[in-house]
């Protein structure tokens, strides 16, 4: 009986050893499987992060391109606006100089019905136009200078308004 008990104890010990070995093997297999799953998830996550970073970089580059184009347009617009203002100021200065040197006279055409009977007004023609029989009155050079100054300010205001409108249109179109 003792031998049977020893044999049974040895068999039982072998069965326990096999059970422990199989439990250990199952544990290792399961840990390895989970490790592969975690590695796959980590790789997928890293790929997603890389795609997001690339998309973000592309968007930043596109926005920088838009900003550069807008800055270049603004610089060109500023140059054109400055050139138009400078040309207008030069034109106004020449006109004022011509008025000051009596090279040019400013006159106004009067209504012929109200000018009949006025001996101070005469019908004249000018070299700039052929208006026969019109009653004209010459303006005092100082008044002519002021009128030219007012129209010059108005012209500059119109140029500035056009520049503002072009800027607003460009900015609203880029959005």
LUMSEDREN-534447 format. One record per residue: x, y, z negated of N, C-alpha, C in turn; residue in one letter. Coordinates in nm, 3 decimals, padded with zeros to 5 digits. Layout:
N
+---------+---------+---------+---------+---------+---------+---------+---------+---------+------+
|     n_X |     n_Y |     n_Z |    ca_X |    ca_Y |    ca_Z |     c_X |     c_Y |     c_Z | resn |
+---------+---------+---------+---------+---------+---------+---------+---------+---------+------+
|       X |       Y |       Z |       X |       Y |       Z |       X |       Y |       Z |    a |
...
+---------+---------+---------+---------+---------+---------+---------+---------+---------+------+
This chain:
175
+---------+---------+---------+---------+---------+---------+---------+---------+---------+------+
|     n_X |     n_Y |     n_Z |    ca_X |    ca_Y |    ca_Z |     c_X |     c_Y |     c_Z | resn |
+---------+---------+---------+---------+---------+---------+---------+---------+---------+------+
|  00.077 | -00.117 |  00.000 |  00.000 |  00.000 |  00.000 |  00.083 |  00.126 |  00.000 |    x |
|  00.188 |  00.106 | -00.062 |  00.277 |  00.221 | -00.065 |  00.332 |  00.250 |  00.074 |    x |
|  00.354 |  00.149 |  00.147 |  00.408 |  00.171 |  00.280 |  00.301 |  00.237 |  00.367 |    x |
|  00.180 |  00.192 |  00.350 |  00.072 |  00.253 |  00.427 |  00.057 |  00.400 |  00.387 |    x |
|  00.070 |  00.426 |  00.263 |  00.056 |  00.564 |  00.216 |  00.171 |  00.649 |  00.268 |    x |
|  00.289 |  00.591 |  00.273 |  00.405 |  00.665 |  00.324 |  00.386 |  00.689 |  00.474 |    x |
|  00.338 |  00.584 |  00.545 |  00.316 |  00.599 |  00.689 |  00.209 |  00.704 |  00.713 |    x |
|  00.106 |  00.698 |  00.630 | -00.001 |  00.797 |  00.647 |  00.054 |  00.936 |  00.614 |    x |
|  00.134 |  00.949 |  00.515 |  00.192 |  01.078 |  00.478 |  00.284 |  01.128 |  00.588 |    x |
|  00.360 |  01.040 |  00.653 |  00.448 |  01.079 |  00.762 |  00.367 |  01.122 |  00.884 |    x |
|  00.259 |  01.044 |  00.911 |  00.171 |  01.077 |  01.023 |  00.103 |  01.211 |  00.994 |    x |
|  00.060 |  01.225 |  00.870 | -00.005 |  01.350 |  00.831 |  00.093 |  01.467 |  00.844 |    x |
|  00.216 |  01.443 |  00.805 |  00.319 |  01.546 |  00.815 |  00.348 |  01.578 |  00.962 |    x |
|  00.351 |  01.479 |  01.046 |  00.373 |  01.502 |  01.190 |  00.254 |  01.579 |  01.248 |    x |
|  00.135 |  01.542 |  01.209 |  00.015 |  01.611 |  01.258 |  00.019 |  01.757 |  01.212 |    x |
|  00.056 |  01.780 |  01.086 |  00.066 |  01.917 |  01.036 |  00.176 |  01.994 |  01.111 |    x |
|  00.287 |  01.930 |  01.140 |  00.395 |  01.995 |  01.213 |  00.350 |  02.028 |  01.355 |    x |
|  00.277 |  01.935 |  01.418 |  00.226 |  01.961 |  01.554 |  00.123 |  02.074 |  01.552 |    x |
|  00.040 |  02.076 |  01.449 | -00.060 |  02.183 |  01.438 |  00.009 |  02.318 |  01.418 |    x |
|  00.112 |  02.320 |  01.332 |  00.185 |  02.444 |  01.307 |  00.257 |  02.488 |  01.434 |    x |
|  00.315 |  02.393 |  01.507 |  00.385 |  02.426 |  01.632 |  00.288 |  02.479 |  01.738 |    x |
|  00.173 |  02.414 |  01.747 |  00.075 |  02.461 |  01.846 |  00.019 |  02.596 |  01.807 |    x |
|  00.000 |  02.620 |  01.675 | -00.048 |  02.751 |  01.630 |  00.056 |  02.857 |  01.663 |    x |
|  00.181 |  02.822 |  01.639 |  00.288 |  02.917 |  01.671 |  00.294 |  02.944 |  01.822 |    x |
|  00.283 |  02.843 |  01.904 |  00.285 |  02.856 |  02.050 |  00.166 |  02.941 |  02.097 |    x |
|  00.049 |  02.915 |  02.038 | -00.069 |  02.993 |  02.075 | -00.049 |  03.139 |  02.036 |    x |
|  00.007 |  03.161 |  01.917 |  00.034 |  03.297 |  01.870 |  00.130 |  03.368 |  01.967 |    x |
|  00.236 |  03.304 |  02.006 |  00.334 |  03.362 |  02.098 |  00.270 |  03.389 |  02.234 |    x |
|  00.191 |  03.295 |  02.282 |  00.128 |  03.313 |  02.413 |  00.032 |  03.432 |  02.411 |    x |
| -00.045 |  03.440 |  02.301 | -00.142 |  03.549 |  02.288 | -00.070 |  03.684 |  02.274 |    x |
|  00.038 |  03.691 |  02.199 |  00.116 |  03.814 |  02.183 |  00.176 |  03.856 |  02.317 |    x |
|  00.223 |  03.760 |  02.392 |  00.280 |  03.788 |  02.523 |  00.172 |  03.841 |  02.618 |    x |
|  00.054 |  03.780 |  02.614 | -00.057 |  03.824 |  02.700 | -00.098 |  03.966 |  02.664 |    x |
| -00.111 |  03.995 |  02.534 | -00.146 |  04.131 |  02.492 | -00.037 |  04.231 |  02.530 |    x |
|  00.087 |  04.189 |  02.518 |  00.198 |  04.275 |  02.556 |  00.191 |  04.311 |  02.704 |    x |
|  00.159 |  04.213 |  02.788 |  00.146 |  04.241 |  02.932 |  00.028 |  04.335 |  02.958 |    x |
| -00.083 |  04.313 |  02.886 | -00.199 |  04.401 |  02.904 | -00.165 |  04.545 |  02.862 |    x |
| -00.096 |  04.559 |  02.749 | -00.056 |  04.692 |  02.704 |  00.042 |  04.757 |  02.803 |    x |
|  00.134 |  04.680 |  02.855 |  00.229 |  04.732 |  02.953 |  00.156 |  04.777 |  03.080 |    x |
|  00.058 |  04.699 |  03.123 | -00.019 |  04.735 |  03.243 | -00.099 |  04.864 |  03.218 |    x |
| -00.161 |  04.874 |  03.099 | -00.236 |  04.995 |  03.067 | -00.142 |  05.115 |  03.059 |    x |
| -00.026 |  05.098 |  03.001 |  00.071 |  05.206 |  02.992 |  00.118 |  05.249 |  03.131 |    x |
|  00.141 |  05.153 |  03.219 |  00.182 |  05.187 |  03.356 |  00.069 |  05.261 |  03.429 |    x |
| -00.055 |  05.216 |  03.411 | -00.170 |  05.284 |  03.473 | -00.183 |  05.426 |  03.418 |    x |
| -00.167 |  05.441 |  03.288 | -00.175 |  05.573 |  03.225 | -00.065 |  05.664 |  03.276 |    x |
|  00.055 |  05.612 |  03.287 |  00.168 |  05.692 |  03.336 |  00.146 |  05.733 |  03.481 |    x |
|  00.090 |  05.644 |  03.561 |  00.061 |  05.676 |  03.701 | -00.044 |  05.787 |  03.709 |    x |
| -00.147 |  05.777 |  03.625 | -00.251 |  05.881 |  03.623 | -00.191 |  06.015 |  03.582 |    x |
| -00.104 |  06.015 |  03.481 | -00.039 |  06.139 |  03.438 |  00.049 |  06.198 |  03.549 |    x |
|  00.118 |  06.112 |  03.622 |  00.202 |  06.157 |  03.733 |  00.116 |  06.220 |  03.842 |    x |
|  00.003 |  06.156 |  03.875 | -00.087 |  06.211 |  03.977 | -00.143 |  06.347 |  03.933 |    x |
| -00.180 |  06.358 |  03.806 | -00.230 |  06.486 |  03.755 | -00.123 |  06.594 |  03.762 |    x |
| -00.001 |  06.559 |  03.725 |  00.108 |  06.656 |  03.730 |  00.135 |  06.700 |  03.874 |    x |
|  00.131 |  06.605 |  03.969 |  00.153 |  06.639 |  04.110 |  00.041 |  06.730 |  04.162 |    x |
| -00.083 |  06.698 |  04.125 | -00.197 |  06.781 |  04.169 | -00.186 |  06.921 |  04.109 |    x |
| -00.147 |  06.928 |  03.983 | -00.130 |  07.058 |  03.917 | -00.019 |  07.138 |  03.984 |    x |
|  00.090 |  07.073 |  04.018 |  00.201 |  07.142 |  04.086 |  00.157 |  07.193 |  04.223 |    x |
|  00.080 |  07.111 |  04.295 |  00.032 |  07.154 |  04.426 | -00.061 |  07.274 |  04.414 |    x |
| -00.146 |  07.272 |  04.313 | -00.238 |  07.384 |  04.293 | -00.160 |  07.511 |  04.255 |    x |
| -00.061 |  07.497 |  04.170 |  00.022 |  07.612 |  04.131 |  00.094 |  07.669 |  04.254 |    x |
|  00.149 |  07.581 |  04.338 |  00.217 |  07.628 |  04.459 |  00.119 |  07.699 |  04.554 |    x |
| -00.002 |  07.646 |  04.566 | -00.102 |  07.711 |  04.652 | -00.138 |  07.849 |  04.598 |    x |
| -00.156 |  07.859 |  04.466 | -00.189 |  07.988 |  04.406 | -00.074 |  08.087 |  04.421 |    x |
|  00.049 |  08.037 |  04.407 |  00.165 |  08.125 |  04.426 |  00.172 |  08.173 |  04.570 |    x |
|  00.138 |  08.086 |  04.665 |  00.136 |  08.126 |  04.805 |  00.032 |  08.233 |  04.830 |    x |
| -00.087 |  08.216 |  04.770 | -00.193 |  08.317 |  04.785 | -00.148 |  08.450 |  04.724 |    x |
| -00.085 |  08.441 |  04.608 | -00.040 |  08.565 |  04.541 |  00.067 |  08.635 |  04.625 |    x |
|  00.160 |  08.558 |  04.679 |  00.264 |  08.617 |  04.763 |  00.203 |  08.682 |  04.886 |    x |
|  00.106 |  08.615 |  04.949 |  00.041 |  08.673 |  05.066 | -00.032 |  08.802 |  05.030 |    x |
| -00.099 |  08.802 |  04.916 | -00.170 |  08.924 |  04.871 | -00.071 |  09.036 |  04.840 |    x |
|  00.040 |  09.003 |  04.777 |  00.141 |  09.105 |  04.747 |  00.199 |  09.163 |  04.875 |    x |
|  00.223 |  09.076 |  04.975 |  00.276 |  09.125 |  05.102 |  00.173 |  09.213 |  05.172 |    x |
|  00.046 |  09.172 |  05.167 | -00.058 |  09.253 |  05.228 | -00.068 |  09.388 |  05.159 |    x |
| -00.061 |  09.387 |  05.026 | -00.070 |  09.513 |  04.951 |  00.047 |  09.604 |  04.984 |    x |
|  00.166 |  09.547 |  04.998 |  00.283 |  09.628 |  05.032 |  00.265 |  09.690 |  05.171 |    x |
|  00.218 |  09.610 |  05.266 |  00.195 |  09.663 |  05.401 |  00.084 |  09.768 |  05.399 |    x |
| -00.019 |  09.742 |  05.322 | -00.130 |  09.837 |  05.311 | -00.083 |  09.968 |  05.248 |    x |
| -00.001 |  09.957 |  05.144 |  00.052 |  10.077 |  05.080 |  00.139 |  10.157 |  05.178 |    x |
|  00.219 |  10.086 |  05.257 |  00.303 |  10.155 |  05.355 |  00.216 |  10.226 |  05.459 |    x |
|  00.113 |  10.157 |  05.506 |  00.025 |  10.219 |  05.606 | -00.048 |  10.339 |  05.546 |    x |
| -00.093 |  10.325 |  05.422 | -00.162 |  10.435 |  05.355 | -00.067 |  10.553 |  05.336 |    x |
|  00.054 |  10.526 |  05.292 |  00.153 |  10.631 |  05.271 |  00.186 |  10.700 |  05.405 |    x |
|  00.201 |  10.620 |  05.510 |  00.231 |  10.675 |  05.642 |  00.116 |  10.765 |  05.690 |    x |
| -00.008 |  10.719 |  05.670 | -00.123 |  10.800 |  05.713 | -00.130 |  10.930 |  05.634 |    x |
| -00.106 |  10.922 |  05.502 | -00.107 |  11.045 |  05.421 |  00.005 |  11.140 |  05.463 |    x |
|  00.123 |  11.086 |  05.485 |  00.236 |  11.169 |  05.526 |  00.210 |  11.234 |  05.661 |    x |
|  00.157 |  11.157 |  05.756 |  00.125 |  11.214 |  05.886 |  00.020 |  11.325 |  05.874 |    x |
| -00.080 |  11.301 |  05.792 | -00.185 |  11.402 |  05.774 | -00.129 |  11.528 |  05.709 |    x |
| -00.044 |  11.511 |  05.608 |  00.016 |  11.628 |  05.543 |  00.105 |  11.706 |  05.641 |    x |
|  00.180 |  11.633 |  05.724 |  00.265 |  11.697 |  05.823 |  00.179 |  11.775 |  05.923 |    x |
|  00.070 |  11.712 |  05.967 | -00.020 |  11.778 |  06.061 | -00.080 |  11.905 |  05.999 |    x |
| -00.121 |  11.895 |  05.872 | -00.179 |  12.011 |  05.805 | -00.074 |  12.121 |  05.787 |    x |
|  00.049 |  12.084 |  05.755 |  00.156 |  12.183 |  05.738 |  00.184 |  12.254 |  05.870 |    x |
|  00.187 |  12.179 |  05.979 |  00.208 |  12.241 |  06.111 |  00.095 |  12.338 |  06.145 |    x |
| -00.026 |  12.295 |  06.116 | -00.141 |  12.380 |  06.144 | -00.136 |  12.508 |  06.060 |    x |
| -00.099 |  12.495 |  05.932 | -00.085 |  12.615 |  05.847 |  00.025 |  12.706 |  05.898 |    x |
|  00.136 |  12.647 |  05.942 |  00.246 |  12.728 |  05.997 |  00.203 |  12.802 |  06.123 |    x |
|  00.130 |  12.734 |  06.209 |  00.083 |  12.797 |  06.332 | -00.015 |  12.911 |  06.301 |    x |
| -00.097 |  12.890 |  06.198 | -00.189 |  12.998 |  06.158 | -00.113 |  13.116 |  06.097 |    x |
| -00.010 |  13.085 |  06.020 |  00.067 |  13.191 |  05.954 |  00.147 |  13.273 |  06.055 |    x |
|  00.195 |  13.212 |  06.161 |  00.275 |  13.284 |  06.260 |  00.189 |  13.345 |  06.370 |    x |
|  00.061 |  13.334 |  06.358 | -00.035 |  13.387 |  06.455 | -00.023 |  13.317 |  06.589 |    x |
|  00.039 |  13.202 |  06.592 |  00.046 |  13.120 |  06.712 | -00.091 |  13.061 |  06.742 |    x |
| -00.170 |  13.048 |  06.638 | -00.304 |  12.991 |  06.649 | -00.399 |  13.077 |  06.568 |    x |
| -00.514 |  13.102 |  06.622 | -00.616 |  13.179 |  06.551 | -00.739 |  13.090 |  06.535 |    x |
| -00.799 |  13.098 |  06.420 | -00.923 |  13.027 |  06.395 | -01.038 |  13.121 |  06.420 |    x |
| -01.135 |  13.074 |  06.495 | -01.252 |  13.155 |  06.521 | -01.375 |  13.067 |  06.509 |    x |
| -01.487 |  13.132 |  06.492 | -01.613 |  13.059 |  06.483 | -01.705 |  13.109 |  06.593 |    x |
| -01.784 |  13.020 |  06.646 | -01.878 |  13.058 |  06.749 | -02.006 |  13.102 |  06.680 |    x |
| -02.057 |  13.215 |  06.723 | -02.177 |  13.270 |  06.663 | -02.297 |  13.239 |  06.750 |    x |
| -02.411 |  13.234 |  06.687 | -02.535 |  13.212 |  06.758 | -02.561 |  13.334 |  06.845 |    x |
| -02.582 |  13.312 |  06.974 | -02.598 |  13.423 |  07.069 | -02.723 |  13.504 |  07.040 |    x |
| -02.826 |  13.443 |  06.983 | -02.950 |  13.518 |  06.958 | -02.933 |  13.616 |  06.844 |    x |
| -02.849 |  13.584 |  06.746 | -02.830 |  13.676 |  06.634 | -02.720 |  13.776 |  06.662 |    x |
| -02.635 |  13.747 |  06.761 | -02.521 |  13.835 |  06.788 | -02.555 |  13.943 |  06.889 |    x |
| -02.672 |  13.939 |  06.951 | -02.708 |  14.041 |  07.050 | -02.721 |  14.176 |  06.979 |    x |
| -02.655 |  14.270 |  07.032 | -02.662 |  14.404 |  06.976 | -02.547 |  14.432 |  06.881 |    x |
| -02.462 |  14.338 |  06.853 | -02.345 |  14.363 |  06.768 | -02.233 |  14.406 |  06.859 |    x |
| -02.180 |  14.522 |  06.836 | -02.073 |  14.571 |  06.922 | -01.938 |  14.515 |  06.879 |    x |
| -01.926 |  14.464 |  06.756 | -01.797 |  14.415 |  06.706 | -01.760 |  14.278 |  06.759 |    x |
| -01.854 |  14.206 |  06.818 | -01.827 |  14.072 |  06.868 | -01.817 |  14.076 |  07.019 |    x |
| -01.726 |  13.998 |  07.072 | -01.715 |  13.995 |  07.217 | -01.711 |  13.852 |  07.266 |    x |
| -01.756 |  13.834 |  07.386 | -01.753 |  13.702 |  07.449 | -01.612 |  13.679 |  07.500 |    x |
| -01.549 |  13.569 |  07.458 | -01.412 |  13.541 |  07.501 | -01.401 |  13.395 |  07.539 |    x |
| -01.296 |  13.365 |  07.607 | -01.262 |  13.226 |  07.636 | -01.128 |  13.199 |  07.571 |    x |
| -01.109 |  13.077 |  07.532 | -00.981 |  13.042 |  07.470 | -00.909 |  12.943 |  07.560 |    x |
| -00.782 |  12.925 |  07.534 | -00.705 |  12.832 |  07.615 | -00.743 |  12.687 |  07.584 |    x |
| -00.799 |  12.664 |  07.465 | -00.837 |  12.527 |  07.426 | -00.968 |  12.483 |  07.486 |    x |
| -01.052 |  12.573 |  07.530 | -01.181 |  12.532 |  07.584 | -01.238 |  12.643 |  07.670 |    x |
| -01.324 |  12.608 |  07.755 | -01.383 |  12.704 |  07.848 | -01.527 |  12.730 |  07.804 |    x |
| -01.546 |  12.823 |  07.712 | -01.678 |  12.859 |  07.666 | -01.702 |  13.002 |  07.713 |    x |
| -01.769 |  13.016 |  07.825 | -01.793 |  13.149 |  07.881 | -01.916 |  13.209 |  07.817 |    x |
| -01.902 |  13.329 |  07.777 | -02.016 |  13.403 |  07.729 | -02.054 |  13.375 |  07.586 |    x |
| -01.978 |  13.298 |  07.512 | -02.011 |  13.269 |  07.373 | -01.956 |  13.380 |  07.285 |    x |
| -02.030 |  13.415 |  07.183 | -01.983 |  13.515 |  07.089 | -01.899 |  13.447 |  06.983 |    x |
| -01.779 |  13.497 |  06.961 | -01.686 |  13.436 |  06.867 | -01.637 |  13.543 |  06.771 |    x |
| -01.610 |  13.500 |  06.649 | -01.552 |  13.591 |  06.549 | -01.424 |  13.527 |  06.498 |    x |
| -01.316 |  13.604 |  06.497 | -01.190 |  13.551 |  06.445 | -01.189 |  13.561 |  06.294 |    x |
| -01.136 |  13.456 |  06.231 | -01.128 |  13.455 |  06.086 | -00.997 |  13.517 |  06.040 |    x |
| -00.999 |  13.574 |  05.924 | -00.879 |  13.627 |  05.862 | -00.782 |  13.511 |  05.839 |    x |
| -00.652 |  13.528 |  05.866 | -00.556 |  13.418 |  05.849 | -00.557 |  13.357 |  05.708 |    x |
| -00.579 |  13.437 |  05.605 | -00.582 |  13.383 |  05.469 | -00.701 |  13.289 |  05.452 |    x |
| -00.817 |  13.330 |  05.507 | -00.935 |  13.245 |  05.500 | -00.914 |  13.118 |  05.583 |    x |
| -00.849 |  13.135 |  05.697 | -00.821 |  13.019 |  05.782 | -00.730 |  12.921 |  05.707 |    x |
| -00.630 |  12.972 |  05.635 | -00.541 |  12.887 |  05.556 | -00.620 |  12.808 |  05.452 |    x |
| -00.713 |  12.876 |  05.384 | -00.793 |  12.808 |  05.282 | -00.882 |  12.700 |  05.345 |    x |
| -00.940 |  12.731 |  05.460 | -01.024 |  12.632 |  05.528 | -00.942 |  12.511 |  05.569 |    x |
| -00.824 |  12.535 |  05.621 | -00.737 |  12.424 |  05.660 | -00.697 |  12.344 |  05.537 |    x |
| -00.671 |  12.410 |  05.425 | -00.639 |  12.339 |  05.301 | -00.753 |  12.252 |  05.254 |    x |
| -00.875 |  12.305 |  05.263 | -00.992 |  12.227 |  05.221 | -01.011 |  12.106 |  05.311 |    x |
| -00.999 |  12.126 |  05.442 | -01.016 |  12.012 |  05.533 | -00.903 |  11.912 |  05.515 |    x |
| -00.782 |  11.962 |  05.483 | -00.671 |  11.870 |  05.457 | -00.697 |  11.784 |  05.334 |    x |
| -00.749 |  11.847 |  05.229 | -00.784 |  11.770 |  05.108 | -00.892 |  11.667 |  05.140 |    x |
| -00.990 |  11.706 |  05.221 | -01.094 |  11.613 |  05.261 | -01.039 |  11.498 |  05.342 |    x |
| -00.947 |  11.527 |  05.435 | -00.885 |  11.422 |  05.515 | -00.807 |  11.325 |  05.427 |    x |
| -00.734 |  11.380 |  05.330 | -00.658 |  11.293 |  05.239 | -00.751 |  11.207 |  05.155 |    x |
| -00.863 |  11.265 |  05.114 | -00.962 |  11.187 |  05.038 | -01.020 |  11.075 |  05.122 |    x |
| -01.047 |  11.102 |  05.249 | -01.099 |  10.997 |  05.338 | -00.996 |  10.886 |  05.360 |    x |
| -00.869 |  10.923 |  05.373 | -00.764 |  10.823 |  05.390 | -00.754 |  10.737 |  05.264 |    x |
| -00.760 |  10.800 |  05.148 | -00.754 |  10.725 |  05.022 | -00.876 |  10.634 |  05.009 |    x |
| -00.993 |  10.682 |  05.048 | -01.114 |  10.601 |  05.043 | -01.102 |  10.480 |  05.135 |    x |
| -01.050 |  10.499 |  05.255 | -01.031 |  10.387 |  05.347 | -00.935 |  10.284 |  05.289 |    x |
| -00.830 |  10.331 |  05.223 | -00.733 |  10.238 |  05.162 | -00.800 |  10.161 |  05.049 |    x |
| -00.880 |  10.227 |  04.968 | -00.951 |  10.158 |  04.858 | -01.050 |  10.057 |  04.913 |    x |
| -01.121 |  10.094 |  05.018 | -01.217 |  10.001 |  05.076 | -01.147 |  09.879 |  05.135 |    x |
| -01.034 |  09.901 |  05.201 | -00.959 |  09.788 |  05.258 | -00.908 |  09.697 |  05.147 |    x |
| -00.861 |  09.757 |  05.037 | -00.813 |  09.677 |  04.923 | -00.927 |  09.596 |  04.863 |    x |
| -01.041 |  09.660 |  04.840 | -01.154 |  09.589 |  04.780 | -01.202 |  09.476 |  04.871 |    x |
| -01.202 |  09.500 |  05.001 | -01.244 |  09.396 |  05.095 | -01.146 |  09.279 |  05.092 |    x |
| -01.018 |  09.308 |  05.092 | -00.916 |  09.202 |  05.091 | -00.922 |  09.121 |  04.963 |    x |
| -00.935 |  09.188 |  04.850 | -00.940 |  09.117 |  04.722 | -01.066 |  09.032 |  04.712 |    x |
| -01.179 |  09.084 |  04.759 | -01.304 |  09.007 |  04.752 | -01.303 |  08.891 |  04.851 |    x |
| -01.231 |  08.903 |  04.963 | -01.223 |  08.794 |  05.060 | -01.132 |  08.683 |  05.013 |    x |
| -01.030 |  08.713 |  04.931 | -00.936 |  08.610 |  04.886 | -00.991 |  08.524 |  04.776 |    x |
| -01.098 |  08.566 |  04.710 | -01.153 |  08.485 |  04.602 | -01.236 |  08.378 |  04.658 |    x |
+---------+---------+---------+---------+---------+---------+---------+---------+---------+------+
